[in-house]
Amino acid sequence: MYIHTGEKPYKCRHCEKSFSQSGHQNKHECTHMEGNYSCDQCDKSFRNLSSYSKHKQSHVTNKLFHCYQCAKTFTKSSALDRKILLHATPLLRHPQMPPLNAPKESVMPMPRSTERIS
């Protein structure tokens, strides 16, 4: 490993970048490839199998986890848990903050902790 010596012997085959570790070179070289994992159900493409596999779950019709506060359904319980927390968030929000679904133009910055709220 050449981390502490400053040497970067691993050169990208597509550009001028070089790296001290071969793993970093390999990861970087993937950025030069067009999305090589294309979804057959929509027009999205992905550079790595992990992201592609995660995306494919969004098309699964057998979504077993249902949010009872809205119509959304999920393939993983962890995604439902995040959604439930999102529903609970308005209760924890500062009263002067706009609602979560407010248009961007109407959102005012929150006062800093050193500023007084009147």
PyMOL commands that set and color helices and strands:
alter all, ss='L'
color gray80, all
select helices_A, chain A and resi 22-32+49-59+77-92+104-106
alter helices_A, ss='H'
color red, helices_A
select strands_A, chain A and resi 10-11+18-19+37-38+45-46+65-66+73-74
alter strands_A, ss='S'
color yellow, strands_A
deselect
rebuild
show_as cartoon
